[in-house]
Amino acid sequence: MTNNPLSRKKFIQQTMGAVGGSLLASSLPSSLLAMETATNNSEKSELVLKNVRLETGFIKDDFEITGTQTELFTVTIQNGKFKSIKANSNVSGAIDAKGYLLLPAMRDMHIHLDKTFYGGKWKARSKRQKSVKDMIALEEQILPELLKTSTQRAEKIIELLQSKGSNFARSHVNIEPTSKLDSLKNLNKAIENKKNTFGAELVAFPQHGVFYSKSDSLMKEAAQMNIDFIGGLDPYSIDGNIEKTIDFTVQLALDNNKGIDIHLHESGESGLKTIQYLAAKVKENPALKGKTFISHCFALGNLDSKKLEETCVQLAEAHVGVISTIPFGRLIMPIPTLYKHGIKVMTGTDSVVDHWSPFGSGSMLQKANLMAQLYGSSSEFELSRCLRIATNDILPLNEAGEQQWPKAGDNADFNLVDASCSAEAVARNASIKALYHQGKLV
């Protein structure tokens, strides 16, 4: 194959799109910061950047993709949208992006913003708790104290995510008799305080089991509040009845026009039966297709190839997605197989320094890096594809090397990254130099 990167002229003609960006406050001279503030506050609400690096195509030899073609552009943002991309020029008043690479903003699609030690004193995980039920008992003890600062702690985690390039999260929030609806109310305050720089969707999560902790009435109340998904937790090992718990979850979602996102840690036969039963219920109720997800879904990692293929067909037919936190160790999730079947796959940082885990950097780019290492994705092309799990499937180039992001009218949610291309950003966990949310510097 010959090297046939997209020319700058053709790129501009095809996209007629737009991009915008700036440097983090720590790396911007005060004059540029002042200029950007003035621009953002102007009636035009227009922001112009020069020396913005964009991917324009793949470089190929007669065997493989050997690199990624990039060029510098001048880009304009208006009213939170990409407006235009033009040949790079020294536009008066434009902010100098210094050749940093423009990449989509990251999206953390599985996290617990409502309960954390982050922002407070360091505390490692206790080894006293051996099971999920042990953790439930622990939460019953510690939640009253955690609730006192949960709004402030949630804001601190959001700021951590932003510093790592994420401008959006799907957060599970405890709904159980100990905190009742207070975790949800407190988290909503944090999200409201951050609404101008961060987006979120919430999952009403019966962390202590729907029926095990008698949380069904609380879940019904939460379903009518400011949430987007009905959650769940290990219906067999916690509630003791797969059908009863899934039926409740499905009906609650249907009654309130919500999606579904359940935690499923069960890795054996009960886990597989839960997957199969949920997929069947979604097929019976097409309104839930594309709105139903299984978080963790560890049972998939223990299936033989034949059963895995059969199960993936069921998930694909029901349009049920999988949100994996990409575990490593003895259990390796079959993410490449899920992709092969066209199943929606997302990831998240899950716990960030809490009683479940002392780890969690808040970096979705690190998750993409981990996925690349686990599945042996080390070539230019493979590494560039791994970025999708951090950005919720938004990639600058499609598989043919054609520019597909950004386009005119796209939301101006992006990062400026210290990397030459997506592949390098993933492989080297590149530094995030700036995050923009709806066209505004975070």
C-alpha positions in Angstrom: 0.0 0.0 0.0 1.2 3.5 -0.7 1.4 6.5 1.6 -1.7 8.5 0.9 -2.4 10.9 3.8 -5.2 13.3 3.6 -4.0 16.7 2.3 -4.6 19.8 4.2 -6.7 21.2 1.4 -8.8 18.1 1.1 -9.2 17.9 4.8 -10.6 21.4 5.1 -12.9 20.8 2.1 -14.2 17.6 3.6 -14.7 18.8 7.1 -15.6 22.5 6.9 -15.6 21.8 10.6 -14.2 23.4 13.7 -12.2 22.9 16.7 -11.1 25.0 19.6 -8.7 24.8 22.5 -6.3 26.5 24.8 -3.6 25.7 27.3 -4.1 25.0 30.9 -3.9 28.0 33.1 -0.6 26.7 34.5 1.0 26.8 31.0 -0.6 29.9 29.6 1.0 33.3 29.9 -1.2 35.8 31.8 -1.7 37.8 28.6 -3.2 34.9 26.8 -5.4 34.0 29.8 -6.7 37.5 29.8 -7.3 37.4 26.0 -9.2 34.1 26.3 -11.3 35.4 29.2 -12.2 38.4 27.1 -13.0 36.3 24.1 -15.2 33.9 26.1 -17.1 36.8 27.6 -17.7 38.6 24.3 -21.0 38.9 22.6 -19.7 36.8 19.7 -18.8 34.0 22.1 -16.1 33.1 19.6 -12.7 31.5 20.4 -9.9 31.1 17.8 -6.8 29.0 18.2 -3.8 28.6 15.9 -1.1 25.9 15.8 -3.6 23.2 16.7 -2.4 19.7 15.7 -5.0 17.5 14.0 -4.8 14.0 12.6 -5.4 13.9 8.9 -4.6 10.3 7.8 -2.5 7.2 8.3 0.9 6.7 6.8 1.4 3.3 5.2 4.0 1.2 3.6 3.5 -2.0 1.6 2.7 -4.0 4.7 1.1 -1.9 7.5 0.2 1.5 8.9 3.5 2.9 10.1 2.4 6.3 11.4 -0.2 9.0 11.6 -0.2 12.1 9.5 -0.9 15.4 11.3 -0.8 19.0 10.3 -1.3 22.3 12.1 -4.6 24.3 11.7 -6.4 27.4 12.9 -9.7 26.5 14.4 -12.7 28.5 15.6 -15.3 27.7 18.3 -18.6 29.6 18.6 -21.4 29.0 21.2 -19.9 25.8 22.4 -19.7 24.2 19.0 -16.9 23.7 16.5 -17.4 26.3 13.8 -14.5 26.1 11.3 -11.1 24.6 10.5 -8.8 26.5 8.3 -5.2 26.4 7.1 -2.9 27.4 9.9 -2.2 31.2 10.0 -1.1 33.9 12.3 -4.6 35.2 13.1 -4.6 38.3 15.2 -5.8 37.6 18.7 -5.7 33.8 18.3 -4.5 31.7 21.2 -1.4 29.7 20.4 -2.0 26.0 21.0 1.7 25.4 20.5 1.3 22.3 18.3 -0.5 20.3 21.0 -2.7 17.5 19.6 -6.5 17.9 19.7 -8.3 14.8 21.0 -11.9 14.2 22.1 -12.7 14.8 25.8 -12.7 11.6 27.9 -15.9 10.2 29.4 -15.8 8.1 32.6 -18.7 5.8 32.3 -18.6 3.9 35.6 -17.7 5.7 38.8 -19.1 6.2 42.3 -18.9 10.0 43.0 -21.0 9.8 46.0 -18.7 7.9 48.4 -15.0 8.3 48.7 -12.1 9.1 50.9 -10.6 11.3 48.2 -10.1 14.9 49.4 -9.6 13.7 53.0 -7.1 11.8 55.0 -5.4 8.8 53.3 -6.9 5.4 54.2 -6.1 2.1 52.6 -8.6 -0.7 52.2 -9.3 -3.0 55.1 -8.8 -6.8 54.6 -11.5 -7.7 57.1 -14.2 -7.7 54.4 -14.1 -10.8 52.2 -17.4 -10.5 50.3 -19.9 -8.0 48.9 -22.2 -8.7 51.9 -19.2 -7.9 54.2 -18.8 -4.6 52.3 -22.6 -3.9 52.7 -22.2 -4.3 56.5 -19.2 -2.0 56.5 -21.1 0.7 54.5 -23.9 0.6 57.0 -21.4 1.7 59.6 -19.4 4.3 57.7 -22.0 6.0 55.4 -23.4 8.3 58.0 -20.0 9.9 58.5 -19.2 9.9 54.7 -22.5 11.7 54.0 -21.3 14.7 56.0 -18.8 15.7 53.4 -20.0 13.7 50.3 -20.9 16.8 48.3 -17.5 18.4 48.7 -15.7 15.1 48.1 -17.7 14.5 44.9 -16.6 17.9 43.7 -13.0 17.0 44.4 -13.3 13.8 42.4 -14.9 15.7 39.5 -11.9 18.1 39.6 -9.5 15.1 39.5 -11.3 13.7 36.5 -11.2 17.1 34.8 -7.4 17.3 35.4 -7.1 13.9 33.6 -9.1 15.1 30.6 -12.7 13.9 31.4 -15.7 16.2 31.1 -18.4 13.7 31.7 -19.2 10.8 34.0 -21.9 8.2 34.6 -22.0 7.9 38.4 -23.7 5.2 40.4 -25.2 6.6 43.6 -26.2 4.6 46.7 -29.9 4.1 47.3 -30.3 2.1 50.5 -31.8 2.3 54.0 -28.7 3.8 55.7 -28.3 6.9 53.5 -31.9 6.7 52.1 -32.0 9.4 49.4 -29.3 11.6 50.9 -26.4 10.3 48.8 -28.4 11.2 45.7 -29.4 14.6 47.0 -25.8 15.5 48.0 -24.4 14.3 44.7 -27.0 16.4 42.8 -25.7 19.4 44.7 -22.1 18.7 43.5 -23.2 18.2 39.9 -25.2 21.4 40.0 -22.1 23.3 41.3 -20.1 21.8 38.4 -22.7 22.0 35.7 -20.9 24.7 33.7 -17.7 22.6 33.3 -18.8 18.9 33.7 -21.7 16.7 32.5 -23.1 13.7 34.3 -25.8 11.0 34.3 -26.8 9.1 37.4 -27.6 5.5 38.2 -29.9 4.8 41.2 -27.8 2.0 42.7 -29.3 -0.4 45.3 -25.8 -1.1 46.7 -27.2 -3.2 49.5 -29.5 -5.2 47.3 -33.0 -4.4 46.3 -34.7 -7.0 48.5 -31.8 -8.0 50.8 -31.9 -4.5 52.3 -35.6 -3.8 51.5 -34.6 -0.9 49.2 -37.4 -1.4 46.7 -39.6 1.5 48.0 -36.5 3.8 48.1 -35.7 2.8 44.5 -39.2 3.7 43.4 -38.8 7.1 45.0 -35.3 7.6 43.4 -36.7 6.6 40.0 -38.9 9.7 40.0 -36.0 12.0 40.9 -33.1 13.4 38.9 -31.6 10.1 37.7 -31.1 8.4 34.3 -30.6 4.7 35.0 -32.0 2.0 37.3 -29.1 0.1 38.8 -28.8 -3.3 40.4 -26.4 -5.6 42.2 -25.8 -9.4 41.9 -29.4 -10.5 41.9 -28.6 -14.1 42.9 -25.8 -13.8 45.5 -27.4 -10.7 47.2 -31.1 -11.0 46.7 -31.3 -14.7 46.1 -33.5 -14.5 43.1 -32.4 -13.6 39.6 -35.9 -13.3 38.0 -37.5 -11.4 40.8 -34.8 -8.8 41.0 -34.4 -8.3 37.2 -38.2 -8.2 36.7 -38.3 -5.4 39.3 -35.5 -3.5 37.7 -36.9 -3.8 34.2 -40.4 -2.7 35.2 -39.1 0.2 37.2 -37.1 1.4 34.2 -40.1 1.0 31.9 -42.5 2.8 34.3 -40.2 5.8 34.6 -38.6 5.9 31.1 -35.1 5.2 32.4 -32.2 3.0 31.2 -30.7 0.1 33.1 -27.1 -0.3 34.4 -26.6 -3.2 36.8 -23.5 -4.3 38.7 -22.8 -8.0 38.0 -19.8 -9.4 39.8 -21.0 -13.0 39.8 -18.6 -14.9 37.6 -20.1 -18.4 37.6 -23.4 -20.0 36.4 -25.6 -17.4 38.2 -23.7 -14.6 36.4 -24.3 -16.2 33.0 -28.0 -16.8 33.8 -28.4 -13.2 34.8 -26.9 -12.0 31.5 -29.2 -14.3 29.6 -32.3 -13.4 31.5 -31.7 -9.7 31.3 -31.0 -9.9 27.5 -34.2 -11.8 27.0 -36.2 -9.2 29.0 -34.8 -6.4 26.9 -35.7 -8.2 23.7 -39.3 -8.4 25.1 -39.2 -4.7 25.8 -37.6 -3.0 22.8 -37.8 0.4 24.5 -34.8 -0.7 26.6 -32.6 -1.6 23.6 -29.5 0.6 23.6 -30.4 1.8 27.1 -29.3 -1.3 29.0 -25.9 -2.0 30.3 -24.1 -4.6 32.5 -21.2 -3.2 34.5 -18.3 -5.6 35.3 -20.1 -8.6 33.8 -17.3 -10.9 35.0 -19.1 -14.1 33.9 -18.0 -13.4 30.3 -14.4 -13.8 31.3 -14.9 -17.4 32.4 -16.8 -18.8 29.4 -15.4 -21.2 26.8 -15.2 -19.8 23.3 -18.4 -21.4 22.1 -20.5 -20.2 25.0 -18.9 -16.8 24.8 -19.9 -16.5 21.1 -23.5 -17.5 21.9 -23.8 -15.1 24.7 -22.3 -12.2 22.7 -24.9 -12.9 20.0 -27.6 -12.6 22.6 -26.2 -9.3 23.9 -25.8 -7.9 20.5 -29.4 -8.8 19.4 -30.7 -7.1 22.5 -28.4 -4.1 22.1 -27.2 -4.6 25.7 -23.8 -2.9 26.4 -21.0 -3.9 28.7 -19.1 -1.5 30.9 -15.9 -3.1 32.0 -13.4 -1.5 34.3 -10.8 -3.6 32.5 -9.7 -5.9 35.3 -6.3 -7.6 35.1 -4.9 -10.6 36.9 -6.5 -14.0 36.7 -9.7 -12.6 35.0 -9.2 -11.1 31.6 -12.4 -9.8 30.0 -13.1 -10.7 26.3 -13.3 -7.0 25.2 -12.0 -7.8 21.6 -14.8 -10.4 21.2 -17.4 -7.9 22.4 -16.2 -5.4 19.8 -16.2 -8.0 17.1 -19.9 -8.6 17.8 -20.7 -4.9 17.7 -21.5 -4.7 21.4 -21.3 -1.3 23.0 -18.2 -1.3 25.3 -17.4 1.5 27.8 -15.2 1.8 30.8 -14.7 3.9 33.9 -12.4 4.4 36.9 -15.0 2.9 39.3 -13.7 3.5 42.8 -11.3 6.4 43.5 -9.6 6.0 46.9 -12.5 4.6 48.9 -13.3 1.6 51.1 -13.5 -0.7 48.1 -10.1 0.2 46.6 -7.2 2.6 47.4 -6.4 2.9 43.7 -7.9 5.1 41.0 -6.0 7.8 39.2 -9.1 9.3 37.5 -7.5 8.9 34.1 -9.4 7.4 31.3 -6.4 7.6 29.0 -4.7 5.2 31.5 -7.6 2.8 31.0 -7.0 2.9 27.2 -3.3 2.3 27.9 -4.2 -0.7 30.1 -6.5 -2.1 27.5 -3.8 -1.8 24.9 -1.3 -3.7 27.1 -3.7 -6.5 28.1 -4.8 -7.3 24.6 -1.4 -6.8 22.9 -2.3 -3.7 20.9 1.1 -2.3 20.1 1.0 -1.2 16.5 0.2 2.3 15.3 -3.3 1.3 14.1 -4.2 -0.8 17.1 -3.1 1.9 19.6 -5.1 4.5 17.8 -8.2 2.3 18.1 -7.8 1.8 21.8 -8.5 5.5 22.4 -12.2 4.8 21.7 -12.7 3.2 25.1 -11.7 6.5 26.8 -13.7 8.8 24.6 -16.9 6.7 24.3 -16.1 5.7 20.7 -15.2 9.1 19.3 -12.0 8.9 17.2 -10.3 11.5 15.0 -9.8 9.0 12.2 -11.9 6.1 11.0 -10.4 2.7 10.2 -9.7 3.8 6.7 -7.7 6.7 8.0 -10.4 9.3 7.0 -10.9 12.3 9.2 -14.3 11.9 11.1 -13.8 14.2 14.1 -14.2 17.1 14.6 -16.9 18.3 12.3 -18.8 21.5 12.0 -21.6 21.5 14.6 -19.9 19.0 16.9 -19.8 19.9 20.6 -16.5 21.6 21.4 -15.6 19.0 24.1 -11.9 18.3 23.7 -8.4 18.0 25.1 -5.1 19.4 24.0 -2.5 16.7 24.6 1.2 16.6 24.6 1.5 13.9 21.9 2.1 13.6 18.2 -0.9 11.3 17.5 -3.6 9.2 19.2 -1.3 6.1 19.2 1.4 7.9 21.2 -1.1 9.5 23.5 -2.4 6.0 24.5 1.0 4.2 24.6 2.7 6.9 26.7 -0.2 8.1 28.8 0.4 11.5 27.4 0.0 14.7 29.5 -3.3 16.6 29.3 -2.5 20.2 28.7 -6.0 21.6 28.5 -9.6 20.4 28.7 -12.5 22.2 27.1 -16.1 21.7 28.0 -18.7 23.1 25.5 -16.0 25.4 24.2 -14.8 26.8 27.5 -11.6 26.2 29.2 -11.9 24.1 32.3 
